[in-house]
Amino acid sequence: MTTLTTKYDLFSQIILNNAVTNEYIKAATSNNTRKAYRSDLRHFKYCGGLLPATVENIISYLQKNAATLNPRTLSRRLTALKQ
């Protein structure tokens, strides 16, 4: 028996997988961590970064902020971009 997959079926699977992924992320991180990540993403976009981020966007962001931000802050912001 052959099953045809429609665009709707694929879209439904993406939404379902995204919802499941979001639940895993929510369970694996604290509210404060998620709040910090949201703030980090806002700062990245404010500085001209685009999402999804490209290597060029990230390098530019790091170059613009390396002299003013603590290395740990930059590291956390990179982690937020990975999420």
C-alpha positions as CSV (number, residue, x, y, z in Angstrom):
1,M,0.0,0.0,0.0
2,T,1.5,3.4,-1.0
3,T,0.7,6.4,1.0
4,L,0.8,9.8,-0.6
5,T,2.1,12.6,1.5
6,T,0.4,16.0,0.9
7,K,1.9,19.4,1.7
8,Y,-0.7,19.6,4.5
9,D,0.6,16.4,6.1
10,L,4.2,17.7,5.9
11,F,3.2,21.1,7.3
12,S,1.3,19.3,10.2
13,Q,4.4,17.2,11.0
14,I,6.6,20.3,11.0
15,I,4.2,22.1,13.4
16,L,3.9,19.0,15.6
17,N,7.7,18.6,15.7
18,N,8.2,22.3,16.4
19,A,5.7,22.1,19.3
20,V,7.4,19.0,20.7
21,T,10.8,20.7,20.3
22,N,9.5,23.8,22.1
23,E,8.3,21.7,25.0
24,Y,11.7,20.0,25.3
25,I,13.4,23.4,25.3
26,K,11.0,24.7,27.8
27,A,11.5,21.7,30.1
28,A,15.3,21.9,29.7
29,T,15.7,25.6,30.5
30,S,14.5,27.9,33.3
31,N,12.2,30.9,32.8
32,N,15.1,33.2,33.5
33,T,17.3,31.5,30.9
34,R,14.6,31.8,28.2
35,K,14.0,35.4,29.2
36,A,17.8,36.1,28.8
37,Y,17.9,34.3,25.5
38,R,14.9,36.4,24.2
39,S,16.8,39.6,25.3
40,D,20.0,38.3,23.6
41,L,18.1,37.8,20.4
42,R,16.6,41.2,20.6
43,H,20.0,42.7,21.0
44,F,21.4,40.7,18.1
45,K,18.5,42.0,15.8
46,Y,18.9,45.5,17.1
47,C,22.6,45.4,16.1
48,G,21.6,44.5,12.5
49,G,21.6,40.7,12.8
50,L,19.1,38.6,10.9
51,L,17.4,35.4,11.8
52,P,18.2,32.8,10.9
53,A,21.7,34.0,11.5
54,T,24.5,33.5,9.0
55,V,28.1,33.2,9.7
56,E,28.7,36.6,8.3
57,N,26.0,38.1,10.6
58,I,27.5,36.5,13.7
59,I,31.1,37.6,12.8
60,S,29.9,41.2,12.2
61,Y,28.0,41.1,15.5
62,L,31.0,39.9,17.5
63,Q,33.3,42.4,15.9
64,K,30.9,45.3,16.7
65,N,30.4,44.2,20.3
66,A,33.7,42.6,21.3
67,A,35.2,45.7,22.8
68,T,32.1,46.7,24.9
69,L,30.6,43.4,26.1
70,N,31.9,40.9,28.6
71,P,33.1,37.7,26.8
72,R,30.7,35.7,28.9
73,T,27.8,37.8,27.7
74,L,28.9,37.3,24.1
75,S,29.2,33.6,24.7
76,R,25.6,33.4,26.1
77,R,24.3,35.4,23.2
78,L,25.9,33.0,20.8
79,T,24.2,30.2,22.8
80,A,20.9,31.9,22.4
81,L,21.4,32.0,18.6
82,K,22.0,28.3,18.6
83,Q,18.6,27.7,20.3
